[in-house]
């Protein structure tokens, strides 16, 4: 089921060995607006109970067909690098939250004793917390334009990915 959802979005999973490249940004950019690029990603999750055996998966997926970059970014070598780094940190932050979601579900004492509605509510709450942090990241870095704040966020997210 998770694979089908990702395939429908033409999404690929976050991987430490597979950083984003501008070729991943396949949508046409809007004609107006101040943003130089847009990363479309989502947290995909699914669970299954077989008796008392609980299986849970959560994946941070990048959606190329909904992600775009403005030509002005691609034509400026500094912006090419800095904007892609900002967008990569968005995707990395999504992975931080996918891991957080996996831990939260792994920590449930008897997950199969919960209703689907209870499990869905937990997943949705965690996904909402991810969105709140993503908005804070953009606000505090001014969408990557504040170099010092961007560097601090990139370091913080990298530490969280590395478990320290």
C-alpha positions as a Python dict, from the first residue, in 0.01 Angstrom:
ca = {
    (1, 'X'): (0, 0, 0),
    (2, 'X'): (281, 244, 89),
    (3, 'X'): (459, 161, -234),
    (4, 'X'): (138, 233, -428),
    (5, 'X'): (96, 573, -260),
    (6, 'X'): (454, 667, -340),
    (7, 'X'): (425, 538, -698),
    (8, 'X'): (110, 746, -750),
    (9, 'X'): (311, 1055, -650),
    (10, 'X'): (622, 939, -845),
    (11, 'X'): (796, 987, -510),
    (12, 'X'): (1125, 848, -390),
    (13, 'X'): (1229, 782, -32),
    (14, 'X'): (1487, 986, 158),
    (15, 'X'): (1831, 824, 154),
    (16, 'X'): (2159, 938, 307),
    (17, 'X'): (2336, 826, -9),
    (18, 'X'): (2101, 1005, -246),
    (19, 'X'): (2097, 1384, -200),
    (20, 'X'): (1857, 1596, -401),
    (21, 'X'): (1968, 1728, -740),
    (22, 'X'): (1810, 2005, -942),
    (23, 'X'): (1703, 1743, -1198),
    (24, 'X'): (1464, 1610, -929),
    (25, 'X'): (1264, 1934, -947),
    (26, 'X'): (1043, 1856, -1246),
    (27, 'X'): (735, 2079, -1208),
    (28, 'X'): (703, 2411, -1385),
    (29, 'X'): (759, 2703, -1148),
    (30, 'X'): (486, 2962, -1098),
    (31, 'X'): (528, 3285, -1293),
    (32, 'X'): (509, 3502, -982),
    (33, 'X'): (621, 3485, -624),
    (34, 'X'): (942, 3535, -434),
    (35, 'X'): (1043, 3173, -380),
    (36, 'X'): (1329, 3041, -589),
    (37, 'X'): (1235, 2674, -546),
    (38, 'X'): (978, 2452, -384),
    (39, 'X'): (1038, 2106, -241),
    (40, 'X'): (731, 1887, -231),
    (41, 'X'): (760, 1600, 12),
    (42, 'X'): (530, 1410, 241),
    (43, 'X'): (542, 1159, 522),
    (44, 'X'): (392, 833, 402),
    (45, 'X'): (285, 591, 672),
    (46, 'X'): (102, 263, 702),
    (47, 'X'): (39, 5, 974),
    (48, 'X'): (-100, -343, 994),
    (49, 'X'): (-202, -571, 1278),
    (50, 'X'): (-197, -947, 1243),
    (51, 'X'): (-333, -1057, 1573),
    (52, 'X'): (-98, -890, 1819),
    (53, 'X'): (184, -851, 1565),
    (54, 'X'): (212, -483, 1470),
    (55, 'X'): (391, -360, 1159),
    (56, 'X'): (448, 10, 1100),
    (57, 'X'): (637, 195, 828),
    (58, 'X'): (693, 565, 779),
    (59, 'X'): (887, 710, 487),
    (60, 'X'): (982, 1066, 398),
    (61, 'X'): (914, 1085, 26),
    (62, 'X'): (1020, 1352, -224),
    (63, 'X'): (766, 1431, -496),
    (64, 'X'): (951, 1546, -812),
    (65, 'X'): (643, 1627, -1016),
    (66, 'X'): (527, 1878, -753),
    (67, 'X'): (875, 2027, -690),
    (68, 'X'): (1009, 2317, -895),
    (69, 'X'): (1296, 2564, -930),
    (70, 'X'): (1304, 2906, -1095),
    (71, 'X'): (1543, 2954, -1390),
    (72, 'X'): (1703, 3252, -1215),
    (73, 'X'): (1825, 3015, -941),
    (74, 'X'): (1972, 2770, -1189),
    (75, 'X'): (2150, 3049, -1378),
    (76, 'X'): (2335, 3179, -1069),
    (77, 'X'): (2608, 2949, -936),
    (78, 'X'): (2579, 3079, -578),
    (79, 'X'): (2201, 3045, -570),
    (80, 'X'): (2220, 2701, -732),
    (81, 'X'): (2424, 2580, -434),
    (82, 'X'): (2259, 2770, -147),
    (83, 'X'): (1898, 2716, -254),
    (84, 'X'): (1953, 2344, -315),
    (85, 'X'): (2111, 2316, 30),
    (86, 'X'): (1804, 2486, 183),
    (87, 'X'): (1570, 2249, -4),
    (88, 'X'): (1779, 1946, 100),
    (89, 'X'): (1743, 2051, 464),
    (90, 'X'): (1363, 2053, 419),
    (91, 'X'): (1381, 1693, 297),
    (92, 'X'): (1628, 1599, 575),
    (93, 'X'): (1393, 1750, 832),
    (94, 'X'): (1110, 1539, 689),
    (95, 'X'): (1329, 1231, 745),
    (96, 'X'): (1396, 1339, 1105),
    (97, 'X'): (1021, 1338, 1160),
    (98, 'X'): (968, 1006, 979),
    (99, 'X'): (1217, 854, 1225),
    (100, 'X'): (1039, 1024, 1514),
    (101, 'X'): (712, 874, 1393),
    (102, 'X'): (867, 526, 1366),
    (103, 'X'): (1000, 556, 1724),
    (104, 'X'): (665, 676, 1858),
    (105, 'X'): (485, 377, 1708),
    (106, 'X'): (758, 134, 1814),
    (107, 'X'): (721, 264, 2171),
    (108, 'X'): (348, 185, 2191),
    (109, 'X'): (291, -87, 2450),
    (110, 'X'): (11, -274, 2272),
    (111, 'X'): (-48, -92, 1942),
    (112, 'X'): (-296, -349, 1808),
    (113, 'X'): (-520, -280, 2109),
    (114, 'X'): (-572, 73, 1968),
    (115, 'X'): (-839, 154, 1714),
    (116, 'X'): (-748, 266, 1364),
    (117, 'X'): (-882, 609, 1458),
    (118, 'X'): (-647, 630, 1758),
    (119, 'X'): (-346, 522, 1553),
    (120, 'X'): (-439, 762, 1271),
    (121, 'X'): (-476, 1048, 1522),
    (122, 'X'): (-125, 980, 1655),
    (123, 'X'): (23, 971, 1303),
    (124, 'X'): (-161, 1289, 1203),
    (125, 'X'): (-49, 1471, 1518),
    (126, 'X'): (314, 1378, 1448),
    (127, 'X'): (277, 1483, 1082),
    (128, 'X'): (130, 1815, 1195),
    (129, 'X'): (426, 1870, 1428),
    (130, 'X'): (655, 1812, 1130),
    (131, 'X'): (472, 2079, 930),
    (132, 'X'): (498, 2326, 1218),
    (133, 'X'): (874, 2274, 1237),
    (134, 'X'): (908, 2308, 858),
    (135, 'X'): (729, 2645, 871),
    (136, 'X'): (952, 2755, 1160),
    (137, 'X'): (1259, 2655, 957),
    (138, 'X'): (1149, 2872, 665),
    (139, 'X'): (1057, 3161, 894),
    (140, 'X'): (1384, 3155, 1091),
    (141, 'X'): (1600, 3126, 779),
    (142, 'X'): (1381, 3354, 564),
    (143, 'X'): (1357, 3066, 316),
    (144, 'X'): (1734, 3018, 326),
    (145, 'X'): (1825, 3384, 266),
    (146, 'X'): (1969, 3436, 617),
    (147, 'X'): (2303, 3258, 583),
    (148, 'X'): (2394, 3225, 951),
    (149, 'X'): (2051, 3093, 1049),
    (150, 'X'): (2050, 2858, 750),
    (151, 'X'): (2388, 2718, 850),
    (152, 'X'): (2270, 2670, 1208),
    (153, 'X'): (1955, 2486, 1097),
    (154, 'X'): (2151, 2268, 854),
    (155, 'X'): (2392, 2167, 1133),
    (156, 'X'): (2108, 2103, 1378),
    (157, 'X'): (1916, 1885, 1132),
    (158, 'X'): (2233, 1694, 1036),
    (159, 'X'): (2303, 1623, 1405),
    (160, 'X'): (1949, 1495, 1449),
    (161, 'X'): (1989, 1267, 1147),
    (162, 'X'): (2314, 1134, 1291),
    (163, 'X'): (2152, 1068, 1628),
    (164, 'X'): (2355, 1316, 1833),
}
